[in-house]
Amino acid sequence: MAKTPTKTAAAKPAAVKKPAAPKKAAASAAPASGEAKAKFSKAIEEAKAGASALKTEAQAKAGEYRDQLSAKSGDWADEAKDLAVQAKSRAADLAKEGKSRTSDAIASLGKVVSENAGSIDEKLGTRYGDYARTAARSMQETAAKIESKELGELGDDAKEFVRKSPGLAVGIAAVAGFILARLFRGGSSDES
């Protein structure tokens, strides 16, 4: 049999021992990691508490701003209502004034036509003078009707007239626009 070599102490390589310090570091690392976890948990809790406090503060500020905005929007709504009432009142006054002026203008025009009917008789004949008198009477009656009616009634009458004869309404509007344009153009050229 073959001899098996025996191991001797000299032939054996020396076992390398780990330094003692790393064992102590590993042992001390465990308590340090527990301490780090505790600090981290504490920091998380503090962050949550801070976020909660910020949330509460933000909600309080938002509530204040909401109340301020609500009060201001209420004030603005009241101001808008007041302005609307004033505008409506002013528009009604202007419409009444316009109605009165229109009635006076038509009556004045009818009076002028009536006064000139005699000269129309002389120049063109009695037939045309009668037309002028009829037109003057019609203008004065129209002026009286306009003066006696309320604004709402006049608006309803105008709507009804436009529904019954839209072509005539467009023609009257075009003639009135032309006359107004001539009046304003004449007024602005006089100033120049």
C-alpha positions as CSV (number, residue, x, y, z in Angstrom):
1,M,0.0,0.0,0.0
2,A,1.0,3.2,-0.6
3,K,1.7,5.5,2.1
4,T,-0.4,8.5,2.3
5,P,1.4,11.5,3.3
6,T,0.6,12.8,6.7
7,K,0.0,16.3,7.2
8,T,2.4,18.1,9.3
9,A,2.1,21.4,10.9
10,A,4.9,22.8,8.8
11,A,3.3,21.8,5.6
12,K,0.0,23.3,6.4
13,P,-0.3,26.9,5.3
14,A,-0.9,29.2,8.1
15,A,-4.5,30.1,8.5
16,V,-5.1,33.7,8.1
17,K,-6.9,35.2,11.0
18,K,-9.2,38.1,10.5
19,P,-8.4,41.1,12.4
20,A,-10.4,41.7,15.5
21,A,-11.4,45.2,14.6
22,P,-13.7,44.2,11.7
23,K,-15.6,42.0,14.1
24,K,-16.1,44.9,16.4
25,A,-17.1,47.2,13.4
26,A,-19.7,44.7,12.3
27,A,-21.0,44.4,15.9
28,S,-21.1,48.2,16.3
29,A,-22.7,48.6,12.7
30,A,-25.9,46.9,13.9
31,P,-26.6,49.4,16.6
32,A,-25.6,52.3,14.3
33,S,-28.0,51.1,11.6
34,G,-30.8,50.8,14.2
35,E,-30.0,54.4,15.3
36,A,-30.0,55.5,11.6
37,K,-33.4,53.9,11.1
38,A,-34.7,55.6,14.2
39,K,-33.4,59.0,13.0
40,F,-34.8,58.4,9.5
41,S,-38.2,57.4,11.0
42,K,-38.1,60.4,13.2
43,A,-37.3,62.6,10.2
44,I,-40.2,61.1,8.2
45,E,-42.6,61.7,11.1
46,E,-41.4,65.3,11.4
47,A,-41.8,65.7,7.6
48,K,-45.3,64.3,7.8
49,A,-46.1,66.6,10.7
50,G,-44.7,69.6,8.8
51,A,-46.7,68.7,5.7
52,S,-49.8,68.3,7.8
53,A,-49.2,71.7,9.4
54,L,-48.6,73.3,6.0
55,K,-51.8,71.7,4.7
56,T,-53.7,73.1,7.6
57,E,-52.2,76.5,7.1
58,A,-52.8,76.4,3.4
59,Q,-56.5,75.4,3.9
60,A,-56.9,78.3,6.4
61,K,-55.3,80.8,4.0
62,A,-57.5,79.4,1.1
63,G,-60.5,79.8,3.3
64,E,-59.6,83.4,4.0
65,Y,-59.0,84.1,0.3
66,R,-62.3,82.4,-0.6
67,D,-64.1,84.5,2.0
68,Q,-62.4,87.7,0.6
69,L,-63.2,86.7,-2.9
70,S,-66.8,85.9,-2.0
71,A,-67.2,89.3,-0.3
72,K,-65.6,91.1,-3.3
73,S,-67.6,89.2,-5.8
74,G,-70.8,90.1,-3.9
75,D,-69.7,93.7,-3.9
76,W,-69.0,93.5,-7.6
77,A,-72.3,91.9,-8.3
78,D,-74.1,94.7,-6.3
79,E,-72.1,97.3,-8.2
80,A,-73.0,95.7,-11.5
81,K,-76.7,95.6,-10.5
82,D,-76.6,99.3,-9.5
83,L,-74.9,100.2,-12.8
84,A,-77.5,98.2,-14.7
85,V,-80.3,100.0,-12.9
86,Q,-78.7,103.3,-13.6
87,A,-78.1,102.4,-17.3
88,K,-81.7,101.2,-17.7
89,S,-83.0,104.4,-16.1
90,R,-80.8,106.5,-18.3
91,A,-81.8,104.6,-21.4
92,A,-85.5,105.1,-20.5
93,D,-84.9,108.8,-20.1
94,L,-83.1,109.0,-23.4
95,A,-85.8,107.0,-25.1
96,K,-88.5,109.3,-23.7
97,E,-86.5,112.4,-24.8
98,G,-86.0,110.9,-28.2
99,K,-89.7,110.1,-28.5
100,S,-90.6,113.7,-27.5
101,R,-88.1,115.1,-30.0
102,T,-89.3,112.9,-32.8
103,S,-92.9,113.9,-32.1
104,D,-92.0,117.5,-32.1
105,A,-89.9,117.2,-35.3
106,I,-92.8,115.5,-37.1
107,A,-95.3,118.0,-35.9
108,S,-93.0,120.9,-36.9
109,L,-92.5,119.4,-40.3
110,G,-96.3,119.0,-40.7
111,K,-96.7,122.6,-39.7
112,V,-94.2,123.8,-42.3
113,V,-95.8,121.7,-45.0
114,S,-99.2,123.0,-44.0
115,E,-98.0,126.6,-44.1
116,N,-96.5,126.2,-47.5
117,A,-99.6,124.5,-49.0
118,G,-100.8,127.9,-50.2
119,S,-97.7,128.6,-52.2
120,I,-97.9,125.1,-53.6
121,D,-101.4,125.9,-54.7
122,E,-100.2,128.9,-56.6
123,K,-97.1,127.3,-58.2
124,L,-98.3,123.8,-58.9
125,G,-102.1,123.8,-58.6
126,T,-104.7,123.1,-55.9
127,R,-104.4,119.4,-56.4
128,Y,-100.8,119.4,-55.2
129,G,-101.7,121.8,-52.4
130,D,-104.3,119.3,-51.2
131,Y,-101.7,116.6,-51.2
132,A,-99.5,118.8,-49.1
133,R,-102.4,119.6,-46.7
134,T,-103.2,115.8,-46.4
135,A,-99.6,115.0,-45.8
136,A,-99.3,117.8,-43.1
137,R,-102.5,116.5,-41.4
138,S,-101.1,112.9,-41.5
139,M,-97.8,114.1,-40.0
140,Q,-99.5,116.0,-37.2
141,E,-101.7,113.0,-36.4
142,T,-98.7,110.7,-36.4
143,A,-96.9,113.1,-34.0
144,A,-99.9,113.1,-31.7
145,K,-100.0,109.3,-31.8
146,I,-96.3,109.1,-31.0
147,E,-96.6,111.5,-28.1
148,S,-99.6,109.7,-26.6
149,K,-98.1,106.1,-26.7
150,E,-95.7,104.5,-24.3
151,L,-92.3,103.3,-25.4
152,G,-93.4,99.7,-25.2
153,E,-96.4,100.3,-27.4
154,L,-94.2,102.1,-30.0
155,G,-91.8,99.1,-30.0
156,D,-94.7,96.7,-30.5
157,D,-96.1,98.9,-33.3
158,A,-92.7,99.0,-35.0
159,K,-92.3,95.2,-34.8
160,E,-95.8,94.7,-36.3
161,F,-95.1,97.2,-39.1
162,V,-91.9,95.4,-40.0
163,R,-93.7,92.0,-39.9
164,K,-96.5,93.3,-42.2
165,S,-94.3,95.1,-44.7
166,P,-90.6,94.3,-44.4
167,G,-89.7,95.9,-47.8
168,L,-91.2,99.2,-46.9
169,A,-89.5,99.1,-43.5
170,V,-86.1,98.5,-45.1
171,G,-86.8,101.4,-47.6
172,I,-87.8,103.8,-44.8
173,A,-84.7,102.8,-42.8
174,A,-82.5,103.4,-45.9
175,V,-84.1,106.8,-46.5
176,A,-83.7,107.8,-42.8
177,G,-80.1,106.6,-42.9
178,F,-79.4,108.7,-46.0
179,I,-81.0,111.8,-44.4
180,L,-79.0,111.3,-41.2
181,A,-75.8,110.8,-43.2
182,R,-76.4,114.0,-45.1
183,L,-77.2,115.9,-41.9
184,F,-74.1,114.7,-40.2
185,R,-71.9,115.2,-43.3
186,G,-73.3,118.7,-43.7
187,G,-72.6,119.5,-40.0
188,S,-69.0,118.2,-40.1
189,S,-68.2,120.2,-43.3
190,D,-69.6,123.4,-41.8
191,E,-67.2,123.0,-38.9
192,S,-64.1,122.5,-41.2
